Amino acid sequence: MAYTAKIKVTLRQSILDVQGKAVEHALLNLGYGSVGSARIGKYIEVSINEDDALAAERICNEICLKLLSNPVMENYSFELEKA
Amino acid sequence: MADITIGVVVFPGSNCDHDTMHAVASFEGVKPVMLWHGSHDLQGAKAIILPGGFSYGDYLRAGSIARFSPIMQEVVDAAGKGLPVLGICNGFQVLLESGLLEGALSRNRDKKFLCRDTFIRPVNCNTMFTALYGEDEVLSIPIAHGEGNYFAPPEVIESLEEHDQVVFRYTDREGQISDEANPNGSVGNIAGIMNRRGNVLGLMPHPERASEKLLGSEDGRRLFASLFRQL
């Protein structure tokens, strides 16, 4: 059994997201006046060969904290799906 | 007396390694050697320099993958035992990712990659990296980065300030620390910090690019000279 981890990494709200700001301005310029704000993050898919969902979840948390996100300025969340 | 070995780490994507080798080689009594990222051998280096560039293509985040390279395991261990480590630009990013320094660097405030001269002041000259500077001096040293916006939570900043770990700040030509003189949005105009112990320094400006008259400034030389004379 394998799992696919669908991981989202986003900048913390307190961190200025300059890419998001640029997109936000572009959307407003396109006439979408109801657009409030845009934030840009990363989407990462990782396959994990574990039989046990808890083991897959533990690995996923570990890799998010160790490499995939920088806890100083980013948050992460993920969903595990059976592959 | 044999020359003192200075290790310059080469990651795939480093692009200031040769400039740094060149700058180091211009000092008497030291011999720079390149340390390949895949090696575990520090070659007896008495100080380590992590140069600028785009290690591992800056994929994921600047410095995030380089920190796990074999040579960095040795650098982190040796830094823990007091070996001097200097991280310039991407090297600073690697030091933050590896936990040798606190905080993080995010995208520049105005979105642009900035490649130009900046003015900085060594606000703490009681360090092994800045002993030959004066705190009122204004140095002209270039920056070249897209992600140099230094950030740390307020309690970390407070602790850095309290322990005099802020070593360089961006200023204007007169040495005034102001928002206009802040090129990238860094908290408190911070351009460089060190660890509590004082043997690890990271900074965004490139002293190796300001180490000979021909390049327009020699203001970076005394950073290397300060370090080398202690070894």
HADDOCK unambig.tbl for C-alpha pairs under 7 A between the chains (distance, minus, plus):
assign (segid A and resid 18 and name CA) (segid B and resid 107 and name CA) 6.91 0.50 0.50
assign (segid A and resid 18 and name CA) (segid B and resid 109 and name CA) 6.64 0.50 0.50
assign (segid A and resid 18 and name CA) (segid B and resid 111 and name CA) 5.79 0.50 0.50
assign (segid A and resid 67 and name CA) (segid B and resid 64 and name CA) 6.66 0.50 0.50
assign (segid A and resid 72 and name CA) (segid B and resid 103 and name CA) 6.49 0.50 0.50
assign (segid A and resid 72 and name CA) (segid B and resid 104 and name CA) 6.42 0.50 0.50
